[in-house]
């Protein structure tokens, strides 16, 4: 009697395992859906111009560097 219950339980578990395995096999969506929320282009901010005094300082430092 116990042997029949074991076989019946084994068969039920086997069917359940097959069902769970088949239900879990689903083709994954490898490509996410297209969304306009993502920024695809980047805008570089405009450069800031230096003043004449700052330009003179940079030129002096460049001349000093080139002397070495």
C-alpha positions as CSV (number, residue, x, y, z in Angstrom):
1,X,0.0,0.0,0.0
2,X,2.8,2.4,0.9
3,X,4.5,1.5,-2.4
4,X,1.5,2.6,-4.4
5,X,1.3,5.9,-2.5
6,X,5.0,6.5,-3.2
7,X,4.6,5.8,-6.9
8,X,1.5,8.1,-7.1
9,X,3.4,10.9,-5.2
10,X,6.4,10.4,-7.4
11,X,4.3,10.7,-10.5
12,X,2.5,13.8,-9.3
13,X,5.9,15.5,-8.4
14,X,7.3,14.5,-11.8
15,X,4.3,16.1,-13.6
16,X,4.5,19.2,-11.4
17,X,8.3,19.5,-12.1
18,X,7.7,19.2,-15.8
19,X,4.9,21.8,-15.7
20,X,7.1,24.3,-13.7
21,X,10.0,23.8,-16.1
22,X,7.9,24.3,-19.2
23,X,6.1,27.3,-17.6
24,X,9.5,28.9,-16.7
25,X,10.9,28.6,-20.2
26,X,10.0,31.9,-21.8
27,X,11.9,33.7,-24.5
28,X,13.5,36.8,-22.9
29,X,13.0,40.2,-24.4
30,X,16.6,41.0,-25.3
31,X,15.9,44.4,-26.7
32,X,14.2,47.0,-24.4
33,X,11.3,48.9,-25.9
34,X,12.2,52.2,-27.6
35,X,11.7,55.2,-25.3
36,X,11.9,58.9,-25.9
37,X,12.9,59.4,-22.2
38,X,16.6,58.7,-22.9
39,X,18.9,61.4,-24.1
40,X,20.8,60.2,-27.1
41,X,22.5,63.5,-28.1
42,X,24.6,65.6,-25.8
43,X,25.1,69.4,-26.2
44,X,28.6,70.7,-25.3
45,X,28.3,74.1,-23.5
46,X,29.9,77.0,-25.3
47,X,33.4,77.8,-24.3
48,X,34.1,80.7,-21.9
49,X,36.5,83.3,-23.3
50,X,39.3,84.5,-21.1
51,X,40.0,88.2,-20.5
52,X,43.1,90.0,-21.8
53,X,44.7,89.9,-18.3
54,X,44.2,86.2,-18.1
55,X,45.5,85.7,-21.6
56,X,48.7,87.7,-20.7
57,X,49.2,85.5,-17.6
58,X,48.9,82.3,-19.7
59,X,51.3,83.7,-22.3
60,X,53.8,84.5,-19.6
61,X,53.6,81.1,-18.1
62,X,54.0,79.5,-21.6
63,X,57.1,81.6,-22.3
64,X,58.6,80.6,-18.9
65,X,57.8,76.9,-19.6
66,X,59.4,77.1,-23.1
67,X,62.6,78.7,-21.6
68,X,63.2,75.5,-19.6
